[in-house]
Every structure is written in structure tokens, then in C-alpha cells.
Amino acid sequence: LQLTSTNRSFCPPRPESPRSRSSVSCQSMPASLLRPQPPPLFLALSTLASCAAVAFALSRLPSAAAFAYRVRAAVSRRRLPTPRAMSSDAPPPRSATLSSCLRRAAGGCDPPLPVRAAGESVGRFLVGAGEAVPPSAPAPCDDVDVLADRATRAAAFFCRGCLDPFVMGKIKLQERRSLQAAAALLDGDDPTGGLSVLAVLAALALPDAECARAASRAASSAIASAVSDRCWDGALRPASAGAVRALLSDSAHAPGADTGSFDGTDLHIVLALARAFGVGGSESPCDGATADAATLAVRRVLDADPEQAAPALALAAHLGPWTRVDPVDFVASAAAHGLWHAGEGICASAERTRCDGAHEAVDALVGEALAADMSRRADAFATRFYGCGGRARYVEAKLAHAKDTVRRVVRKKALAVIERQVARVDRAVLKVGPDSPGAATAGAEIRSHALQNLEEAGEIEKAHRLAELWGVEYSFYEDAVAAAVATRR
């Protein structure tokens, strides 16, 4: 503290050593120059808030740490005394439904599936993870009931290992790697390991109040990615198709659609299961029974649960049930929900399977995009599916995209782009030929549109130069342009 000599009564000077110069005490110093001390109540509240924040941050750690610890213990096959979320004596809530699905999936498989070996494999996984495993399912039971009971407990174990779905970054990556490491323990000899993974994924797809939907999806994604590079052959391929069919049938007949409390099978997880085991897609189109179940389930979900419209349409695009349903209906549903990527996938699936309604589906998709004033998206659809129905509206989509671009570039004073847009429309006309719908007047229409927008922007010299370059008769009337602008406003 440095004091002036004009105010000696403020603090009397006294000789001090250099060590004590920083601790000058002035009892007669005004209160305005002293640093105000916060009240004790404020200090107490701030300390309490800091402790609450630290406690909230620490509360997020035990689930991830315990899950990683369980995974490491499962790798080393050590038994750990970990807490359980449910009693070992009571069957899990979705065990009975899973048992029914597995029975329908395993029925008629030749050679028979190793159900008992798969149940023992899941049991060893649970023991290594520190979970209490009952010797068998509640009586009366058989090998399918034991597998369903243990697969349901394994699914609950995976769900408890998931963090908050909104957590991102390194913690989320570590969680996914831990899930993949745990899923690799289920994967054993084919088809025993494949049946174990199939049962756990089917358990995750079924609705359960104890497992959140986001946690089930995160676990299923990690498990499916861990086994996606395997090639499942033999009796496991029809069994996986039967599991998908059984899950879709349960979703199609799930109660609660009329009351607004529909909670059926999660089609997002069913899609992950179908992709992991090669059901549908370009490798093996689905059979008639699976196509019927997929059609019923997708239509029921679109009517009862719009939040699952995206996975439902993606599942339809993957399975390709176009022998039972017209793809135009699903394209219209995708456009109504704003799911343009799903609509594009449906058209790609219809083109891949060469179904009868492929051209109509592409035409409907381009028309819906043009009606929604999405000319750029319509142009992309018509260009991609040019050989499968896109040729009919190719010039129309290119013209709409060019008009929209000219309107935007004139507003931004980027006038050099106008000539390139006109050239793009001319190339589209040359590609489809003059006999295509709208090709005869497309060139004149885009040039008239460009000149009109230049007039309204006041770029008269640029309009005259382009009209002379294009060989178009052009005359400028200031009163007419002002009246047109006023009419538009």
C-alpha cells in the first residue's frame, strides 16, 4: 500500500523492514478502501453447492468403473461379489416372451441347434462377470427356457453397464469398447456362440421396464458390431431369420396402440440383429413369412408409434418385403415424416430387388421432394435413380434446382454462377433427349427466369449481356418491372 504525503493522518508512516513491507496495517483506513468480506451465509451456500457438484460428478463414475471391472474379471474368469439388480430366484420380466421367440426360431432347424451348449456358454459368461446364475429356470423348464432366462440376465447386465446416453467423448468410447470386449466373450464356436449372441440381442429387443430403450440400443449396437465380421452358416441362418420373424410378429400384435401406450419390440435392435446375421439385404432376400411379418409390424409401428418410424422404414428397406407391399406406400410415409434418407433407402431396396413398383417409388420420391420445395434433394434422387424411374422427372428436377440456385445467387450478387446453371439444364436436356417431358421448354424457361431475377435485382446491364449471349430478345421497361416487384411484395 502506497500512501501520499498529503494525507499523513490517514496512516502514519513508520520504518519497516523489506520483509514486512507487504503487510502494512492501517487501523484508520476508510472502509471503502478495504476489501469487503462475504457474509457467512454466502460462504456456506457456495461451499454446499461445490460439494453437491462434486458428488454429482462422482455419482457418474461407479457404473462405468464397475462395468469395466466386471469385464476384466470376465476376461480372467474370476468370480466377483457384485450387487444384482434382480433376485436370482425370480425369472426376468421378458424371459417368457424370449423363450417363445426362441422356440419359434429353433423349430424345424436341421441340424438341430445346440440350445443347451448356448445356455451353458451364457451361464459361464454371467459367472465370469460376477452375476448370480440359478442352476435352471423355474420349473417346468427345458433347455430353451434356461437359455432364455440366462440371455435375459445377460441383457440386463449389458444395460446396467451403459452410461447416460447423452454422455459423449472419451467416456462414451471407453463404454463402447467395454461392451464390445464383453460381447466378444459370448462369441464362441459356431453355432454355439452365434446362438448365444442371437438370444442376447433378441432379449434386448423385447420391451422391459427395468432397461431403458437408449441403454438397450447402445448395448445392441456394441454387440452387433463385435460380431458383424462373422459369416453365419448352417442352421443358424434360418434360426436368425425365424428370430427376426418372431420379434416382428410380437411387435405387430403388441397391445396399447389404441390407448396411446404402445410399447412393442424395438425395431432398431431388430434391424441390428438382421444386419449382424445376414437376414435380408443384398445377400439373401427374406422369405414370404418374414415379408408378411415385416409388413404388418412396420404398418403397426407407423400408426401407433411415430417415434420409431425411422428404424421401421430402415428395417423395411433392409428386408425388402416388396412381394407383399407396394414400396410407394412406404415412400409416402417416409416423406410425411420427413425421413428422406429412409425413402431413398426404400427406393434403393426396390431397385436392388427389381420389384414391379420400383419406378413408381422413385417417381413418388422425386415428386414428394419437389412438392416440399426441396429441389436439391429431388435433383439428387433423380440423378441417383436415373435408370430406375428417375429419367421421367430428370429434367424437371434439374430445372427446379437451377431456378432455386439462380434465385439465391442473384440475391448474393454471385452473377457468374447463372451461366453454369443454364448450362446444367442444357446438358440435362441433351442427356434425356428432346422427346422427354418438359425438355422442349426447359432451356427457354431457365433463361427467362434468370433475366427476370436480374431485372428485379437491378442488374440491367448483366441481363442485356446474357440476353445477347443467349440470342434472346430482351427489352427493359422500368414501369413494368416496378409493377411486377410491387405485385410480388
N, C-alpha and C positions, 0 to 999 in steps of 0.2 A: 504494500500500500504506500503510495507516494502522496505526501501532503504538501500543499503550498505554504509558503511562509506568511501569506497574508491572513491566514486563519489559524493562528497559533493556539487560540483557545479550544480549537476543535480537538486536537490531540497533542499534548506536549511532547516535543522531541526529547529523545534520550539516547545516549550512546549504546550501541548494540554490537554484538559480535556478528560476523558474517553467517554463523550457523543459525542464529535466532532471528535473522532479519525477515525471514518469511513468516514468522508467527507474531506479528505485531498486534497487540490487543488495545483497543481504544474503548474505554467504557463510556466516553462521552460522544461516541459516534451516533449520528442520526439513524433512526430505524429504517428510513428509506434506502440507505446505502447498505444495510445488512441484508444478506440473502434470506428470504422468507422460508421458514421451515414448514413442511406439510403437516397437517393435523394428524393425530394418531389414528383416527378413523380411516383416513385415506390410505395410510400405510398398511393398515390391517386388511382393507379391501384389496389393494393391489397385491399383497402377498398371497391372499386367498385365491385370487384369480390366477396368479402364476402357478400355484400348486395344482389348481384344477386343470390347467392346460397341460402340465407335465403328466398328471395322472391320466388324462385322456390320450395323450400320445403313447404312454406306456401300456395302456389297455389294448392297443392295436398289436402289440408285439407277441403276446403269448400264443395266439392261434398260429401265426406263421412259424414261430420258433418250435412249438410243439409238433407241428406238422412235419417240418424238416427233420426234427429229431426222430419222429416215428419212421420217416422214410429211411434215414440212415440205419435205424435199428432193423428195419425190414430187410435192408441190403445185407446186414451182418447176421440176420436170423436170430436176433436176441429178443426175449420176452420183456416187455416194459409194463409197469403198473400205471397205465394211463386211464383217466376217467372215461366213462361211457355215457353217451347221450341217451341211451335207452336200456331197458332191462334186458338181460341175456335170455330170460325165460319167455318173455312176451314176443310174439312174432312182429316184424316190422309192418307198418300200415299197408304198404304196397306189395308185400310178399305174395299174397294170394293172387293178385292180378298178374304179377310177373310169372307165377307158376302156370297160370292158364295160358299166357302168351307163349311160354317155352314149350308147353305140351303141344300147342298147335303148330309151333315151328318145327319141333323134332318129330312130329308124327309123319310116318311114311318115308323117312330118310333111309336110304340104302347106300352104304352100310350104316348101321345104327350109330348114333352119336355117343361119344364117351361121356355121358352125363355124370356118372359117379366120379370119374377122374377129374372132370372140370370142377365139381363140387369140392373135392379134396384139394385141388390147386387153389381155389379161392379161400378155403379154410386155412391153408398154410400161409397165404398172404396175410390174412387177418391176424393169425397168431404172431407172425413176424412183425406186424405193425402194432402189436400190443392190444389188440381188441379181444374181448372175451367171446369165444365162439362156443355155442351149445353143441353137444355131440350130434344132435339131429334136430330137425324141425318138429314142431308139436305133432303128436300122433293124431290120426293116422298119416303117415308120410311115406314118400319114396325118394328116389334119387333126384327127381325133378324138384320136389319140394325143398330138399336140402340145398340144392344149387340156387333156387330162387331166394331162400332165406339168407344164405351167405352172400349172394350177389347184392341183395338189398342192403345188408350191413356194410359191404364194401362201398356201395354208392354213398351211403351216409357218411362213411369215413372220408371219402373224397370231398364231399360237400363241406364237412367241417374244416377241412384244410384250406378252403378258399377264403381269401380276404374280402374286404369290401370291393364290389365290382368297379367302383369309381376310383380305386387306388391305381395309379399308373406309375411308370418309371421302373427303377431297378427292383423295387419290392414286388411289383407285378410280374416282372420277368423271372425273379427267383421263385415266386409261387408257381409259375407255369412249368419251370424246369423241375421243381419238386414233384409236381403232378405227373409229368412225363416219366420221371425216374420211378415213381411208384407204379405207373401203368405198365412200365417195362417188366415189372415183376410178375404181372398177370400173364404176360405173353410167354408161353412155353412151346411145347411141341404141338405141331399142327395135327389134329384139330382140337386138342385139349385146351391149349392156350387161347385159340380163337373163340371157342365156345365160352370160355371164362370172360373174355373181353366183351363178347356179344351179350352175355347175361348182364354184366355191369352197365353197359350202355343202355340196354332196354330198361333196366331199373331206374336209371337217371331220367329216361324219357317219361316215365309214368309220373302223374301228379302226386305230390306228397306235401303235407302242411309243414313238416319239420325241415324240409330242404327248400331253400329259396330257388326260384327259377333261374336267377342270374348265376348262383353258385353251381347249379346243375349244368348249366350251359358251359361255364368255364371248365368244369371237370371233364365234360364230354368232349370238348374241343381238344384238351390236352391228351386225353386217352386216344381219340381218333387219330391225332397227328403222330402219336407214338407208334401206331400200328398201320399207318397208311401205306407204308412201303412193302407190306407183306402181300403175297399172292395167295388168296384162299381158294383151295380147290377141294375136290372130293364132295363129301356130304355136307360140308359146311356152307357151300354156296346156296343150295336150296333151303338150308336151315335159316340162313340170314334173310333170304327172300321171304320165308314164312314168318320170321320175326317182324319184319317190316310190315307185312300184310296184317299180322295180328295187332300190332300197335295202331295201324291206321284204322282198323275195324273198331277198336276200342275208342279211338278219338271220334269216329263218325257217330257212334251211339252213346257218347258221353252225355249225362243229364245236365240240365241247367241252362240250355240255350234260350228257352222261353222266359226264364226268370232273370236273365242277365248275369248269372253267376256261373258261366261256362268255364270249366277248368279241366280240359281234356289233355290228351297226350301232347307233349311239347314237340311240334313238328321240326323245330330247329335241331333237336337232338336226333330225331328220326332221320333227318337229312344227313347229319354227320355219320350215323350208323350205315346208311345206304352207300355213301361215298367210300367209307372205310372198307366195306366188304364187297364192293363192286356190284351192288344191286342197281340195275338200271344204268343210265348213261350210255355212252357210245359202245361200251364193251358188250353188254348183254341187255337188250330191251326187256322190260318187265312183261310178265305173262298177263293173261286176261284177268285172273282173280286179283292180282296186285293192282292192275289198272282200275278195276272196279272199286277196290277199297280206297285207292288214292283219290279217285274222282269224288266219291262220297265224302271223304274226310276233308278235302280241300274246299268243297262247296259248303260243308257244315261250318268250317272254321271261318270262311269269308262272311258268312251270315251272322255267326254268333260272336266271334272274337276278332275284330278288325286289327287288333294289335299283332296278331300272328299272320297277317296277310302276306307279309314278305317271305317268311320261311315256307308258308303253304304254297305260294306260287313258285318259289325256288325248288321245292320238292316236286311239284308237278313238272317243271322244266327238266329236272333230272331224271325222273322216272319215265316221262313221255307217254302218258296214257291216252294217246290220240286215237286209238282204235275205239275208245268208249266215249270220248268227249271231243267237241269241236274246240280247237285252240283259240278261235275267235272270242269265245266266251271268257276265257281266262285273260286274254289280251285286254278286253274291255274292263275287266275287274282291276287289272294292274294299272290301267290309265286312270280309272276312277279313284284309286288310292294314291296316285302319283308315283307309283313304283315302275319307272320307265326301264330300269335295268332288269327287273323281273320280266317285263313284257318283251324285252329284247332276248332274254334267255328262253322264253317260251317260243318265240319265232325261230331261234337257232335250233331248239329241240325239234320243232316241227320240220325244219329244213333237213336236219340230220336223219330223221326217221322217214322222210319222204312221204308224209301223210297227205291226204287229199286236201285238207284245209290250210296248207302251208302258205299258198299265195294269198288267200283271203286274210289270213292272220297278219301277214306283212302289210297288206293294203290297209287293214284296220289300224295297225300300229302307226303307220305314217299319217293316216287321216286324223287319228286322235292327237298326235303331236302338232299337226298343223292347226287343228281346231283349238288347241290350248295355247296358240301363239308361240310355239317353240320350234321355230323354223330351223334353227341349227341342229337340234336333235332329230327333226324329221329328215333333214339332209343326210345326217349320219346313218339313219336307219335305211333310207332308200339306197344309199351308196353301198352299205354292207350287204343288203339282201337284194342286190340288183338282179341276180339270176333267179331269184325265188319270189317274184311278185313286186320287187322294188322298181322294175323298169316302167311299170304303168304310171307311177307318180314321181318318176325321177326328175323330169323337167319342172314339174310343179314345185317340188321341194327345193330344187336349186334356185328357182326364181324367187320363191318366198325368202330363202336365206339371203340371196343377193339384195333384195329390196330392203330387208331389215338392216343389212350391213351398210348400204348406201345411206339410209336414213341416219344411222349413228355416225358415220364418218363425216357427213356434211355438217352435223351438229358440232363435231370436234375439229372441223377445218382440215381434216386429212383428205384432201380432194384427190390425191394421187391414187387412192385405192379404188376410186369409182371405175376407172378403165379396166382394172383387173377383175372386178365383179361382173362387168359386162362381158368380158372375155370368157369368164367361167360359164355364164349362161350360154354363150355361143358354142362352147365346147360340149356342153350337155346336149344341145340340140343336134350337133353333129354326131354324137355318140348314139342317140336313140333313133335318129332319122327324122325326116320331116313329117312322116305319117303318124308319129306318136301324138297322143292327146296333149294339146297346148303348145306343141313345138313350133307351129307356124307363126304364132303371135308373141312368143316369149321374148325374142330379140327386140322387137319394137316396144314391147311393154316395159322392159327394164330401162331402155333408153329414155322413154317418155317419163318414167318415174324419176330417173336421175336428173333430167333437165328441170322438172317441176320442183324438186327439192333444192336445186341450186338457185332457182328463181326466188323461192321463199326465203333462202338464206342471204339473198342479195349478191350472189356471185354471178353477175350477169355476163361478165367477160369470160369466165370459165365456161358458162353454159353455151355462149356463142362459139367458143373454140371447140368444144366437144361436139356440138351440132355440125360444125363444118367438117370435123374429122370423121364423123359417122355418116355424113351425107344426108342429114336430116334437115328438113325445112323447119326453121325456128324463127319466131318473131316474139318480141317482148312488148307487152302492154302493161304499163305500170298500174293503171287503174284496175285492170282485170286481176293482176296479181294481188293488189291490196284487198280487193273484194274477196278473193279466194282465201287469203290469210285470215281475214275477219270472219268469214264463214266457218273456217276450221276452228278458230278460237271459240 
